[in-house]
């Protein structure tokens, strides 16, 4: 960092304490300049203050916390019209370095860490003797087993070896790669049956990725979906297998080396000699080569954004016509009887048949065995799990959590995905009760949702490019959009949710968690329960009202097949939301999130779904053509955001991120309109120590503060390569470049970086801010707010 930049941060910090002693501030500035021998860089024109009466100062807890948060974020030495992200987040970035062993630190991860610390305390205080709720006792049992590292160390590798033997019945030992040993033995599990078994019994997607969700042409019923391969290095990680830049080659080499190390650790004590080492090398090369082949026949993410092309409903006979090498009857033996399935990528399965035809059986079986082993490594003793985290660190600079409790809290909380919730509703029950997230909080956020929906209607009515027929359909979709706030009602009946884990239950096998089960065994039973539950839902009614994740999660999401938006209690906390914060702060932060999720219903993918979640063409041709033209503007804009520090040509993938970028841009316009309507005719509250800012400026600072963050290069590279979200810097700059109200608030001249002449927009900017008068009737796959 340059001396001038250091001075910039020093002056920003000095500004924080200016209210204590103005004379001391002046003296200190003089000393600092003299000591460094530099002239202070010229400051940009300060924000134009608006006069406030002293009575308008807000001294609630929320206002004080919001003021403190913003003061410790803003770098006043930056020019808001040249780089608003640096202006809004520069000091935050300086004061929040990335901790050792982690790939990032953001406003989100700070709150995630706080939630984790709170849950650690809550779960530690739970006593089985004083807890009558069986599900909460189960949560405590699983959490304690996860925390008991001594017990995990004592069992060594035996749970893994037993699991592999159970799954594979000794079919194709890892060392076998010789073609003359390639014929299947009498006790071999058929390949197709094994692939299904790995998913339904052990929770692993491999060369086929099944899941159960709404039939998107008839969203009242669940259907089995068959999708392309799930890759070891993560979703949308094809570049890591196929690109030949030095960085990607290094990752592949690290992956192959991990295979060798894991095999040596698990099987080394039973084998010795150079020939065994050669077998391990062969195994590693065969696994990597096969997975490279899988990546090459996977369709890349940017070509999978049209949901209509991923809906291909087939009979089993039609599915079998994709190739004879993979027997779908064998695959489906473990599933409920089905007449039809949705084949997301028919071309992939045609190519898979060809790949299996030219690949030795031993290679495929060994690859499947490896996927099971790698998946379970984090649940073994450290000498094994360390190998997993070595690879993660090379991939994303993401190491093992320093505190075991963070891993265990994250594990029981689960993911924001139907079918991956784990014990998330039980953790949600504890969290909501202990944090006193009450009905008043739900009501207040529901009112904000109403304001945002009203604002969307205003945007829609003022749109000049969309015809009236399409507008009416869009209004119908808004009226039918479901919003879930805080937590679901199911929290009051947890035992019904977790019954297959608490007792033997019809329709479930090997899911009851018993008193003496190890953490490793508990994990397998939880995964079995989650996937058998999905299987049991095939052909059953689809629930549009399901919450879809733990109330603890710091995120939000839109589910197109439900036409629903969800805002868990975990994100409805400071600094993102506080009931006692001023409207400018709440609408700038969580309001923009609400608008973001609403807009997902009308982004390039959400626009294909109607008001009840069916894939249905509801746009007129002319409106759709104009919409597509506007979307292209966003693709071009965001594709110009590049990171030369990562390498030549490393830029945001505008095509892959366009849905999120549309949602960001629409979200802030809705939220600003809702904020102006909500505050119209009301006296504006002023944040203490930030009186130099207008409340419109506070709105935009609060929006940007939401995305403050620091990233290590590998983590940033991985995000750009694999995620549908642009980095936070680009989400701030790209969104505000397109918004005239931002330029007006900060007096940014036309042609400045933050106020370009050409702007992208799907919806127009609100010109008036009267309250809307529309009557709103409120009553997966899903799109998340942020990179998990």
N, C-alpha and C positions, 0 to 999 in steps of 0.2 A: 504494500500500500504506500502511495506517495506521501511526502511530508504535507503537501497541501490537503490531501484527502484526510490525513490524520487530524489536521487543524479543523477541517470541516466538521468531523465528528466531535471534536473537543468543544467547538462552539455550540454544537447542538446540545451536548450534555450540559454545558454551562447555562444554556437557555432554560433548562429545567428548573434550576434553582434561582432564577433571576428574581422571583417574587420575594426571596428571603432577604437579599441585600443588593440593591442596585449598585451602590458604590463599590461593593466588593467585586461584583461582576465586571465592572469597567476596569478595575485594577487588575483583575486576573487576566482579562483579555490582553491588556498591555503587556503583562509579564509573558504570556504565552507567545505572543508575536515576537517579542525581543529574544526569547530563548531559542526559538527556531529560526530566526533570521529571515522570516518570510513575511511578505505583506499579505494581510487577509484578503482572500479572493472576494471579488465583488458579489454581494448577495443579490438574488433576484428581487424584483419588486415584491414587497410583502402583500399578502392577501388583503383585499380591501375590507376593512372592518365595517360593521354596521353598528349604529349606536344602540346600546342596550341600557335599559333602566336597571339599577341595582336590584330591584325587586324581582327581576326575571332570572337571576342566577339560580341554578338548580343545585341543591346540596344533598339530594338523596344519595343513598349508597350507590345506586346504579350510575348516577351522573358523575360522582367522584371517581368510581372505578373506570368509567368510560374515558374521562379526562386523563386519568393517569395512564391508561393503556395507550391512548393516542399520543400523549406527550413523550412516552418512551418508545415511540415508533417513528415520529416525523423527523426527517433530516431537513431542517430549514435552509441549509446551504445549497440544496439542489433546486433546480428550476422546475416547478410543477408543469410548465408548458413544454418542457423538453423531455422529461422522464418522470412521470408522475409516480411510477412504482418506487423509484429511488427517493422521491420526495416523501411519499407516504410510509415507506418501509425501511429507509436507509438506516435510521438509528436502531430500529428493531433488529435488522440483520447484524449490526455491529454488536448489539447487546445479547444476542442469542446464538452463539457459536454452536456448531454441530458437535454433539457429544461423541466421544470416542466409541467406535463400534457401531455407530448408526449412520445411515446414508443421508439423513435429512433432519431438519428441525423446522417446523412450520407452526403457524397459529393453531392449526388442527392438531398436530402432534403434542403441543403443549397441553391442550385440553384433554386429549386422549390419555396422556400421562397422569393428569390430575384425576380423571375418572378411574384409571387403573389403581392409583394410590388410595382413592376413596374405597374402591371395592375390596382392595387388599385388607383395609381396616375393617370394613363391614363383615367380610367373610371370616376374618380372624376372630372377630367377636362373637360369631355365631356359635351356639352350643347345641349339640344334638339333643341334650337332655331337656333343653328349654324350647326346642323347636318342634311343634306338633305337625307342621306341614311336611309331608313325606318328600315332596319334590325339592324343598329347600334343604332337607337332610341329604338327599341325593346330590345336590349341588355341592354341599359341604364335603361329602365323601369324595367326590371326583376331584375337587380342588385340593383337598388335603393329600390325596394320592399323588397328584401332580407335584405338589410341594415337597413330597417325601423323597428327596434325591438319594438318600442312603439306601432306601429299598430298591430304587431303580438301579443303582450301582451294583447291588448285591446279586441281582438276577442275571447280570451280564448280557450275553447275546442269546441265551436260551429261548426267550419269548419269540425272537425273530426267527430262529432256526425252526422252531416248532410251527410257527405260522406258515413259513414257506413250504414245509413238508405237508402241512394240512391243505394248503391251497393247490399244490402241484402234484401231490401223490408221487413224488420222486421223479416226475417227468423231466427229462433233459436237465441234468445237473449243469451248473454254471460253467464247468470246465469243458463241457462237450462242445466242440466246434468242428470236428472232423466230419467230412461229408459221408464217410462210410458208416458213421454212427447216426445218420440222420433219419433213419426209419423210426416210426413211432413204436414204442413198446406196447405190450398188451394192456398195461394199466395206464396208458397215457390218457390224460384228459383232452377231449377234442378241443382244438384251438378256439372255435367259436364259443363253446360252452365256457371255456376258461376266461375269455374276454368278458363275457357276461357275468361270470362269477366274481371276477375282480371288482366289478362295479357294484353289484348288488350285495355282495357279502363283505367286501373290504373297502368299498368307497373310492375306487380308483378308475378313472377313465384312461384308456390307452389308445389302441388303434381305432376304436370306435368310442364315441362320446355320447352315451344315452342320457336323456333327462326327460322329465315329465312336466308338461305345462299345458296351457290352454290350446285347444285346437283353434288356430288363429282365423279360420274361416267360420268357426262355430264356437265362440269363446265361452260358451256355457259348459263345455265338457273338456276333460283332460285327455291328452293323447301322448303316446310315447314318441319322442323325437330322437332320431339317429343323426349324429353330426360327425364331422371329420375328426382327425386325431387330436388328442390332447398331448402336448409336448412337455418334456421334462423341465425345460428352461422357462416355462410359463406360457400363459395365454398370449397369442399374437407374437410369439418369439421367433418366427420363421427366419428373420434376418440373421439371428445368431448362428443358424445352421448353414445358411446359404451364401452370405456375403464373405468376401475374401480379404477385407481390410485387416490390418494387423490386429486391431482390437478384437474382432470377431474370431479370428484364428486363435488368439490367446484364450478366449473363453472356451472354445472347443477343446483345446489342449487341456485346459484345467478340468473340463468335464470328463474327458477320457482318463486323466490322472486320478480323479475322484473315484471312478469305477474301479481302477486297480487297487487303490488304497482300501476301499470298502471290502472288496473281495478278500484282500490279504488279511484285513482285520477280522472278518467273519470266519474265513475258512483256512487261514494260514496255519493255525496250530495243528490241523489235521494233515497238512500237505507240506512237502518240502522239495527243494531241487529246482534246477533251471527249467526243466520241462513244465513244471507247474507255473513258474513265472511266465513262460511263453504262452501258456494257456490263458492266463489272466490278460496278457497283452492282446491276445486274439479276441478274448471276450470283450474287452474295452473297445477295440477297433470295430468288432461286429455290431455292438450296441450303438456306437456313434454313427457308423455308416448307415445302419438301418433307420435311425432316427433322422438323419439327413435326408434319406429317401422319403420318409413320411412328410417332413417339412416341405419337400419339393412338390408333393402332390396336394398339400393343403392349399386352400385358396386364401390369399392374404387378406388382412382385415379391411383394407380400403375397397376391396371388391365384394365385401359381405355386408354392405350397408343397406341394400334393398331387401326388405323383409319379404316382398312378394316373390322374389327369386329363391328365397330359402324356404318357401312353402311348397312342398311336393308330396302330396298325400298319395300313398301307394298301398296296394294290397301286398301281402307277403310274396305272392307269385311275381308281381311286378318288381319287387325289390330283388328277388333272386335273379331276375334277368340282367342285373348289373354285373353279374359274373358268377361262375360256377365254383371258383376256388374257396369262397367263404360261404359256408352253409348256414343260412339264416334260420332254418328250423332248429338247428343245434343251439344257436345263439338265443333264441326266444324261449327255450325250454324253461328257463328260470323266471320268465316274466308271466304276468297275467295273460290269458289268451287274448289275442288281438286280431282284428280283421284288417286294420289299417294302421300305418305308421306314417309320420311325417319325416321324409328324408331331406335333411337340410341341404346336402351337397351330393346329388346323385353322381356327378362326375368324379368326385373323390372316391366313391366306392367302386366305380369302374376301374380307376387307376389302382386302388388298393388290391383288387383281385389280380391285376397284372403284377404288382409288386410282390404279393405273396407267392405267386406262381414261380417267380425267379429267385426267391429268397429261401435258403435252407430252413427247414422247420426248426432246427436247433437254434438258429439265430433268432427267430421270432419268439420261441419259448423263453430263451435266455433273456431277451429284451423285456418280456412281460415279468419275468421273475425279478429282474433288476428294478423295474418300476415299483413293484411291491416293496422291495428292500429299501429303496431310497425314500419312499413315502413314509416308512416307519422309523427311519433313523433318528429323528428328533425325540422319539419316545424311549430311546435306549440310553445306556450308560454313556458318560461323556466321551469315552475313548471312541465311541461310534458316532454319537451325535455331533462331535466336533468336526467330523469329516463333512457332514451336511452343511454346517455353517461356514466352513472354509470355501466351499463352492459358492454359497450365497454372497460371501464377502467379495469374491472375485467378480461375481456377476453384478452386484449392486452396491458394493461397499457396506453391506448390511450384515452385521455380526450377531451373535447370540445376545439376547437381552442380558444386561448385567444383573438385573434382579430377576430371580426365578418367578417371583410373583407376577411380573408383567406378562411373562409367557403364559402362566397358568390362568390369569384373568382373561387374556385374549383368547385362550383356548376354550374356556367354558362359555364365553360370550358369543363365539361363533362369528359368522359373516352375514352381511346384508344380502342374503340370497335364499330363496325358498329351497330347502333341502340341505342347507349348511348352517342351520341356526344353533346346533349343538344344545347347550343348556341356556341359551340366550334369554329366554323368557323368564327363567328362574333368576338369573342375574339381574334381569330387568326389574323383577318384583322387589328384590332386595334394594336395588339402586333407587327406584322410584319412592319406596317407602322411607328409606333413610334420608334421601335428599328432599323429602317433602314436596315432590312435584305434584301439586294438587290440581283439582278441577279448575281453579281460577286461572292457572297458567295455561291449561288447555283452551279455556274460553278466550283468553286474550290472544293467543296465537291463531285460533280459529277466526277471530275478528280480522286479524291481519290478512289471513288467506282470503276472506271476503273482500277486503279492500283491494287486494292484488287482482282478484278475478274481475272486480268492477273496472279496474284500470285496464285490464286486457280487453274488456268490452269497448272501452273508449278508444284504445289503439286500433281495434278492429274496425270500428265505425269510421274512424278518420283515414283508414287505408284507402288509397285511390286506385291501387292496381288489382285488388281482389274484387271479383264480381259479387253481386248480392246473393246469388244462389250458394256460392261457397261460404260467404259470410254467415248465412243462416245455419249451415251445417257446423261451422266452427263454433257458433254460439251454443248450439245444441251440445257440442262436445264439452264446452266449459260448464254448462249446466249439469251435465252428467258426471263430471270429474269428481271422484271420491277423494277426500282428504282425511288422513289419519294423523293425529297429533299426539305426541308424547309416548303413549303406550296403548296396547290393545286391551279390550275387555277380557280376553282369555287369561290375563294375569291373575284373575280372581279364581281360576279353576285349573291350576297347574297340573294337578294329578291326572286330569283327563288328557292333557298333552303328553305327559311322560309315562302313561300307564304301561306301555311295553317295556320300559326300563325298570319299572318298579315291581312288576309281576309278570308271570307267563301270560301271554296275551294271544288270542286267536289271530292268525294272520301274520305272526312274527315268530321267527326262530332265532334262538341264541342271542336275545337282546336283554334279558333280565340281568341287571348288574347286582352282583352278590357281595356280601360283606368282605370276603377275603380276596376279591379280584384285584389284580395289579393294575396300575395305571395303563400299561400297555394293553391289557385285556379290556379295560373299560373303553379305551379309544376304539377298539375294533367293534365292540358292542354298540357304541354310539353311532358309528358309521353304518353298521348293519341296520340299525333302527331307522336312520334317516333315509337310506336307500330303499329298504323294504317298504317304508311309508310311501315313498314316491311310487313304487311299483303298485301298491295297493290302490293308489289314486287313479290309475289308468282307467278311463271310461267313466269315472265318477264326475259329479258336478264340479266345475271350476269355481273357486271362491274368490270373487273380485275384492272382497273386503279383508283378505288376509294381510297381516301387517308386513311380513316378509323379512324380519330381522329383529335383533334385540333392541329394546328401548335404550340400552346403554350406548349404542353406536354413535360416534360423532360423524354423521353423514346424513344425507337425505337422498331420496330416489323417486323416480317416476317409473311406473310399470305400464307399458303400452297396452298389454293384453287385459289389464284391469282398468285402464284409464284412471289411475290412482296416483296420488302423491303422498309421501310419508315423511314426517319430520319427527325423529325419535327424541326422547327426553335428553339423550346424551348431547345433542347439539344445541338444545334450547337453554344454554347457560352463558354467563359472561365468558369471553367478551363478545359473543355472537348475539346474545339476547338477554335482556334483563327487564322485568316489568317496570322497574323504576328508572330506566334510562330514557332519555328524550327520544322523541319520534325519529329525529334525524339519524340517530345511532342505530336504533332497531330496524328502521326501514333500509338504511344503507347496508347493514350486515345481513341479518336473517331475512329481511324483506326481499333483498336481491336473490337470496337462495330460494325463497318461495316462488318468486317470479321465474327464476331459472327452471325449477321443476315444472311449473305450469307450461312454460314455453316448450319443454320437451314433448309435450303433446302435439306440437305443431312444427317440430324440426324435420329434417329430411327423412327420418325414420318414423317418428310419431305421427307425421302427417298421413301415413298410409293406413292408420287405424281409425275406426269411427268411434262414436261416443260410448259404445259398450265394449270396445276392445277387439272388434273384428277387423281383419284386413279387408278393407272395403274402399273402393274408389269413390270418394265423396267430393273430390275437387273437380271443377270443370277443367277441360283441357287448356283453356286460355289462362286461367288462374294458375294452374300447375306449371305451365311454361314460364310465366312471369316469376313464380316462386323459385324455380330452378335457376333462372338467370341471377336472381338476388343471392342465392346460396353460393353460386360460383364466385361472387365478389368476396365472400368470406374465405373461401378456399384460397384464392389468390393472395388476400391480405395476410393471412396467418402463415402461409408458406414462405413469406419473406422474413419471418422471425428466425434468425439463424444463430448458431452458437459456434463461432470460429475456434473457441478454446477447446472444443471437443473434436475438431477436425474439419477439414474442408467439406463443405456441402452438407453439414449436419444442421438441419432446419426442422422446424415444426412441420408435421405432416398435415397440411391443411385439409386434405381429403378425409383422413381418418378422424380428425378432430372437429369436423364441421358441425356435427350435431351439438357438441358441447359449446362451441363458439356461438352458434345461433342462440342457444339457451342463455348464455351469459349476456349477450347483447339485448335479447328480448327481456330478460329478467330485470336488468337495471332500469330499463325504460318503464316497465310496469311499476317497479318499486318507487321510482322517483315520482311518477304520476300519482301513485297511491299516497305517498308521503305528502305531496302538495295538497291533495284533496283532504287528507286527514287533518292537516294543520291550518287549512284555510280559515281565516277569521279568528284564529286563536293566538294569544300572545306566545312568542317564541321563547323557550327556555335557553339559557346560555350556560355552557359548560365552564366551571371555574378554572381559571388560568389559561383558558383558550378563547378569551373574548375577542382576540384579533381575527378569529375566523367567523364567517357567517355560518348559519346552520346548514345552508345548502353545501358549503364547503365541508362541513362536518359529515354530511351524508356521504360525500364521495371519499373522504378520508376513511370513513368506517367501512365502506365497500372495499377499498384497497387493502385495508388492514386485515381483512378476512384472508387475503392471499399472501401475506408476508411469509417468507421462508428462505432457508438456506439449503442447498443441495450439494452433495459431493458429485464429482464429475460422472462417475460410473452410474450412480443412481439417476442422475439427470439424463444420461445417455439411454439407460434402460427405459425411463419414462417416455422419452421421445420415440423410442423404437416400438414400444409395446402398448402404449396407453392411448385411449381416445380423448384424454384431457391434455391440453397444452399446459406448459409450466405456468405457475402463478403469475410470474412477471408478465407473460404474454396475455394472460387472461385479464389483467388490469389494463395494460396499455392498449391491447386490441379493442377491448370493449369501450373504453373511454374515448379513443380516437374517433369512434363512430357516433358520439353523443354530443349534440350541440349544447345541451344544458350544462355539461361539464365545462366546455370551453367558455361558456358565459359566466359560470361561477368563478372561474379562475382567471378571467380576462386573457385567455390565450388567443393570440392573433391568428388569423387564417394563414395557413402555410407553415405554422409551427408543427413540431413533431406530434403534439397531442391534439392538434386541430387541423388535420389535412383537408385540402379542398374536397377530395373524393372520399365519401363515406359509404359504408355498407349498411344496409338495413333490410330486414324482412318486414317489420312493422314501422310505421312512421313515428316521429317524436310527438308526444302529446303537446298540443298547442294551448289547450285550456285544461283546468284542473278541477272542474266542478265534480261533485260526487255523481257517480253513475246511479241510474234509477232502475236498472234491470233487476228482475226477480231471479235469484240464483237458487236452484234446487240442489242442495248438497246431500247428499247422502253419504316361469318368468325367465320372464326375462325382464330386466329393469335397467334403468339408466341412473348411475350414481352421480352424486354431486362432485366427488373428488376421487383422486387416485388413492386407492387403499394401501 
